[in-house]
Amino acid sequence: MEPVQLTAGEFTLDQLTVADGPALLTVLDDREIRRWLAGYVLDDERAARAFVGFRAWQWANGRRYSWAVRDADGALAGEVGLRDVDHHDRTVLAFCWTAAAHRGRGVAASALGASLRFGFDVAGLHRVGYQHAVANRASRRVAEKCGFRLEGTLRGAELVDGRHHDLLQWSRLATD
């Protein structure tokens, strides 16, 4: 499936490009993102280019559908998507992060809502899971706004900064 552009309110969702490298380095060098997201450390422009290239490869190979979230000026406001695509069971895990300048305005929930519509209506998904650290209240609000149902706690499920953290597990079905 070719990448598609989506709209989420005043935001456009499209593919990350090599031109996003400097913005990625700046946006991801953020205490809150590093606090909650393992594996989002980019040290230089080469790493940013590799990150963008890997996202394109994942889409092309049906492993992940992800979008850069851009404001009206085209600035990178975050990323949202559906990862760990299981074509047999028609399931994925949703993810999102938001640049500091765009937090607290409903950007993540709006963008994730657009990606859910794509997942259910275009990709034919049955189930979308969503996980976040128990202490991440902003991600909990995103899950609730997007209509996910809380399923439980995954004990010690994610390693961040050398410590294992419990995750809340949410899901949403195409029939919800």
ZAMARGU-4260 file (C-alpha; in steps of 0.2 Angstrom, whole numbers, plus 5000, padded with zeros to 4 digits):
<rodrens>
0) 5000/5000/5000 | 5007/5017/4995 | 5008/5030/5009 | 4993/5041/5011 | 4990/5059/5017
5) 4978/5062/5031 | 4970/5077/5039 | 4967/5079/5058 | 4959/5096/5061 | 4971/5110/5057
10) 4985/5097/5055 | 4991/5087/5040 | 4998/5069/5042 | 5011/5064/5029 | 5027/5055/5028
15) 5043/5060/5036 | 5056/5066/5024 | 5075/5068/5024 | 5071/5087/5026 | 5064/5083/5043
20) 5081/5078/5050 | 5085/5094/5059 | 5068/5096/5066 | 5068/5078/5072 | 5085/5080/5081
25) 5078/5096/5090 | 5060/5089/5094 | 5067/5072/5100 | 5080/5080/5111 | 5066/5083/5124
30) 5066/5077/5142 | 5048/5072/5141 | 5050/5062/5125 | 5065/5053/5132 | 5056/5050/5148
35) 5042/5040/5140 | 5049/5033/5124 | 5063/5021/5123 | 5072/5020/5106 | 5069/5038/5101
40) 5087/5045/5103 | 5094/5052/5088 | 5112/5058/5090 | 5116/5067/5073 | 5109/5070/5056
45) 5115/5053/5049 | 5104/5045/5063 | 5089/5056/5058 | 5091/5051/5040 | 5092/5032/5045
50) 5076/5035/5056 | 5067/5042/5041 | 5073/5029/5029 | 5068/5015/5041 | 5050/5023/5043
55) 5049/5022/5024 | 5055/5004/5023 | 5043/4999/5037 | 5028/5006/5027 | 5034/4999/5010
60) 5035/4982/5019 | 5018/4983/5028 | 5026/4983/5045 | 5020/5001/5051 | 5009/5015/5045
65) 5016/5031/5052 | 5014/5049/5049 | 5023/5065/5053 | 5010/5077/5061 | 5013/5095/5053
70) 5005/5111/5058 | 4998/5124/5046 | 5015/5130/5043 | 5022/5113/5039 | 5032/5112/5055
75) 5034/5095/5063 | 5022/5094/5078 | 5024/5075/5081 | 5022/5058/5074 | 5008/5046/5075
80) 5005/5028/5068 | 5001/5010/5069 | 5016/4998/5072 | 5019/4979/5073 | 5006/4976/5060
85) 5000/4958/5060 | 4991/4955/5043 | 4984/4938/5049 | 4976/4944/5065 | 4973/4962/5058
90) 4980/4969/5073 | 4992/4984/5077 | 4999/4994/5091 | 4996/5013/5090 | 5009/5026/5095
95) 5011/5044/5096 | 5022/5058/5102 | 5020/5077/5101 | 5033/5091/5100 | 5034/5101/5116
100) 5027/5117/5107 | 5011/5107/5103 | 5007/5098/5119 | 4991/5101/5128 | 4981/5106/5113
105) 4973/5089/5108 | 4985/5086/5094 | 4990/5068/5098 | 4972/5063/5101 | 4966/5071/5084
110) 4981/5064/5075 | 4978/5047/5083 | 4960/5048/5079 | 4964/5050/5060 | 4976/5036/5060
115) 4963/5025/5068 | 4950/5029/5055 | 4964/5024/5042 | 4967/5008/5051 | 4949/5002/5052
120) 4942/5010/5036 | 4957/5008/5024 | 4969/4995/5031 | 4954/4984/5037 | 4961/4981/5055
125) 4951/4972/5068 | 4960/4978/5084 | 4971/4992/5088 | 4981/4991/5105 | 4989/5006/5114
130) 5001/5005/5128 | 5009/5018/5139 | 5018/5020/5155 | 5006/5020/5170 | 5013/5037/5176
135) 5010/5045/5159 | 4994/5054/5162 | 4995/5063/5145 | 4995/5047/5136 | 4980/5041/5146
140) 4970/5056/5141 | 4974/5052/5123 | 4968/5034/5125 | 4952/5040/5133 | 4948/5053/5120
145) 4951/5041/5106 | 4939/5028/5113 | 4951/5015/5119 | 4946/5003/5133 | 4958/4999/5147
150) 4962/4981/5148 | 4975/4980/5162 | 4993/4982/5167 | 5008/4974/5159 | 5020/4973/5173
155) 5038/4978/5170 | 5035/4978/5151 | 5046/4992/5145 | 5064/4996/5149 | 5068/5015/5149
160) 5084/5022/5157 | 5089/5006/5164 | 5073/5003/5173 | 5058/4992/5169 | 5041/5001/5169
165) 5023/4995/5170 | 5012/4999/5155 | 4994/5001/5154 | 4986/4991/5140 | 4971/4998/5130
170) 4962/4992/5115 | 4949/4997/5102 | 4940/4986/5090 | 4933/4990/5073 | 4916/4985/5081
175) 4918/4998/5095
</rodrens>
